[in-house]
Amino acid sequence: MAWMEAVVHPAVYAQLDTYYAMGLRARILTLPVMVAFVLGMLWRQLGSVREAVRVLREEGMLWINAVEEVSPQAVLERMSTLPAVLFYQILLDCLPQLQTRAQVRQRPLPPATAWANQHFSRIWAFDGSVLDGLLRKCGLLEEAEGPLLAGKIGTMLDVVTQMPAHIAYEEQSQAHDQGFWPWILSVVSAGCLLLLDADLLNFDRFDQLTDQGVGFVTRPKSNTRMEEVAVLNKTANIHDTLIILGGPQNRCRHQMRLVQVLFRGKWYRYLTNVLDPDRLPPACVVALYDQRWRIEDAFNTVKRLLGLAYFHVGSSNGIQMQVWATWLLYALLVDLTDAVAEALRRPFKDISLEMVFRGLYHFAQARHQGKADDPVAYLAHKAKALSLIKQKRRPKHLSLIQQMDLTIPKVA
């Protein structure tokens, strides 16, 4: 696919100096070949390394022509020994270019996201996800006993562009999300707004975010202690107050803000360190927390659609290689879907990532027949026939905003 090669190819060759500096040599399975092989295997959803090697021998992969002198055993060995950090660096090299392309596109944003985008340098959602159990088709795993998990990934997702901003890998699948805090603090910067799950509740870390000038929105747990110190706004359905978070023995140094909304007889509580309601109105707090679910959508896509629930090797290096390649493939798919959304003058959320992915098969056939050469133009033209535009449904998460008639300010 030329549109994929245009982004990935330069990043691959930018890593060749590092590749040679590591003393790595290979006559056949070089870095460009391995990147094309792993990406192509994921892209075409080939079921095994053996099947992928057959395709490599007979057809080639992506920008690599057919390579006859290669065996499945050699590829499995290469996936276990070629440093996965090279794939990670390729991902990091590609993401800024994809982010820039997304930021200059003209397509509608959800109202709360558009508002926050004017008041914060970036809006990131974080969550961790355990990678599924390793399947035992691979010979490396056949003799292993008990369940084998592939580790855990923590991801920062840019809510505006839907692109992964930063990704961390943890080999221990049972590690708690709290273990990602040092990494979170290392990648955020002043002016950023984080959307966090309640499992990341941590008074010391909240103070560190505030000290760094980083805002956050999360939800307190049912037993979280807090003391009200000032009322910003109080109506029958909305309570907006300043609080001290924690008890006498363990509390935050900085004041926090608690936004509570009454919906169908139940109070929903949201916690933020953005104390100014003019900068982050209550309705935006509620709506932005709902945007945290976009990272769950991303995990669902990389696991279910792009195959990160199945691992082709059992080594930690091979698993990481596949993790970085899958997230790169996800970012490329988001970029393509976003371009289609712009061409159709639709919000990104209206376009199905899955159907864009599946529609590329039809584009490949049309291209082979000489009937198409631009995937964006082809997919936009065939949007209805390929079911790219999602059917309208009553949105669950926005009902809290809509049915309570909470007003989200318009961007000037």
Long-range contacts (C-beta under 8 A, 24 or more apart in sequence): 1-43, 1-62, 1-360, 1-364, 1-375, 3-332, 3-336, 3-375, 3-376, 4-39, 4-43, 4-62, 4-332, 5-62, 5-63, 7-94, 7-97, 7-98, 7-332, 7-335, 8-35, 8-39, 8-90, 8-94, 8-328, 8-332, 9-63, 10-93, 11-90, 11-93, 11-94, 12-90, 14-90, 14-93, 15-86, 15-89, 15-90, 15-93, 18-86, 18-89, 19-86, 22-83, 24-82, 24-83, 26-78, 28-67, 28-69, 28-70, 28-74, 29-70, 29-74, 29-75, 29-78, 29-82, 31-82, 31-86, 32-63, 32-64, 33-61, 33-64, 33-67, 34-78, 34-79, 34-82, 35-87, 35-90, 35-325, 36-61, 36-62, 36-63, 36-64, 37-61, 37-64, 37-75, 38-79, 38-87, 38-321, 38-322, 38-325, 39-325, 39-328, 39-329, 40-64, 41-312, 42-306, 42-307, 42-322, 42-325, 42-326, 42-329, 43-329, 45-307, 48-137, 48-312, 49-75, 49-76, 49-79, 49-312, 49-313, 76-138, 76-140, 76-312, 76-313, 76-318, 79-312, 79-313, 79-315, 79-317, 79-318, 79-321, 80-313, 80-315, 80-317, 80-318, 81-317, 82-317, 82-321, 83-317, 84-317, 84-318, 84-320, 84-321, 84-324, 87-320, 87-321, 87-324, 87-325, 87-328, 88-320, 88-324, 90-324, 90-328, 91-167, 91-324, 91-325, 91-327, 91-328, 91-331, 94-328, 94-331, 94-332, 95-163, 95-164, 95-165, 95-331, 98-161, 98-163, 98-331, 98-332, 98-334, 98-335, 99-158, 99-161, 99-163, 99-165, 101-335, 101-338, 101-339, 102-160, 102-161, 102-162, 102-163, 102-334, 102-335, 102-338, 103-160, 103-161, 105-338, 105-339, 105-341, 105-342, 106-342, 107-338, 107-341, 107-342, 107-345, 107-346, 107-347, 107-348, 108-346, 108-347, 109-160, 109-347, 110-287, 110-291, 110-347, 110-349, 111-287, 111-408, 111-410, 112-283, 112-284, 112-287, 112-288, 112-291, 112-408, 113-159, 113-160, 113-288, 113-291, 114-411, 115-281, 115-284, 115-408, 115-409, 115-410, 115-411, 116-193, 116-280, 116-284, 116-288, 117-160, 117-411, 118-411, 118-412, 119-279, 119-280, 120-191, 120-192, 120-193, 120-215, 121-189, 121-190, 121-191, 121-192, 122-158, 122-160, 122-165, 122-191, 122-192, 122-193, 123-158, 123-159, 123-160, 123-192, 123-193, 123-195, 123-288, 123-291, 124-156, 124-157, 124-158, 124-159, 124-165, 124-188, 124-192, 124-193, 124-194, 124-195, 125-156, 125-157, 125-159, 125-194, 125-195, 125-196, 125-291, 125-292, 125-294, 125-295, 126-154, 126-155, 126-156, 126-157, 126-180, 126-184, 126-194, 126-195, 126-196, 126-197, 126-200, 126-295, 127-154, 127-155, 127-177, 127-197, 127-292, 127-295, 127-296, 127-299, 128-152, 128-153, 128-154, 128-155, 128-170, 128-177, 128-180, 129-153, 129-155, 129-299, 129-303, 130-173, 131-173, 131-303, 131-308, 131-309, 131-311, 131-319, 131-323, 132-303, 132-308, 132-309, 132-310, 134-311, 134-314, 135-310, 135-311, 138-311, 138-312, 138-313, 138-314, 140-313, 140-314, 140-315, 141-314, 144-314, 148-314, 149-173, 149-174, 150-311, 150-319, 151-316, 151-319, 151-323, 153-323, 154-180, 154-183, 154-184, 155-295, 155-298, 155-299, 155-327, 156-184, 156-187, 157-294, 157-295, 157-298, 159-195, 159-288, 159-291, 159-294, 161-334, 161-338, 162-294, 162-298, 162-334, 162-338, 162-348, 163-331, 163-334, 163-335, 164-298, 164-327, 164-330, 164-331, 167-323, 167-324, 167-327, 169-320, 169-323, 171-316, 178-202, 181-205, 185-209, 185-212, 188-212, 188-214, 189-213, 189-214, 190-214, 193-217, 193-274, 193-280, 193-288, 195-288, 195-289, 195-291, 195-292, 196-292, 197-292, 203-245, 203-246, 203-250, 203-251, 203-252, 206-245, 206-252, 206-254, 206-256, 206-273, 207-252, 207-253, 207-254, 209-273, 210-254, 210-273, 211-254, 215-272, 215-273, 215-274, 215-280, 216-272, 216-273, 217-270, 217-271, 217-272, 217-274, 217-280, 217-285, 217-288, 217-289, 217-292, 218-270, 218-271, 218-272, 218-289, 219-268, 219-269, 219-270, 219-271, 219-289, 220-245, 220-258, 220-269, 220-271, 226-256, 226-258, 228-258, 229-255, 232-257, 232-277, 233-277, 233-282, 236-262, 237-261, 237-262, 237-263, 237-404, 238-262, 238-282, 238-406, 239-267, 240-277, 240-282, 242-275, 245-271, 259-285, 259-286, 261-286, 261-400, 261-404, 261-406, 262-404, 263-400, 263-403, 263-404, 268-400, 281-408, 281-409, 282-406, 283-401, 283-406, 283-407, 283-408, 283-409, 284-408, 284-409, 286-400, 286-401, 286-406, 287-398, 287-401, 287-406, 287-408, 290-397, 290-398, 290-400, 290-401, 293-397, 298-330, 301-330, 301-333, 301-353, 301-354, 302-326, 302-327, 302-330, 305-353, 305-354, 305-357, 306-330, 306-333, 306-357, 333-357, 336-375, 336-376, 336-379, 339-376, 340-376, 340-379, 340-380, 340-383, 340-388, 343-376, 343-377, 343-380, 344-380, 344-383, 344-389, 346-389, 349-390, 350-389, 350-390, 351-388, 351-389, 351-390, 352-387, 352-388, 352-389, 352-390, 355-386, 355-387, 355-388, 356-388, 358-386, 359-386, 359-388, 362-386
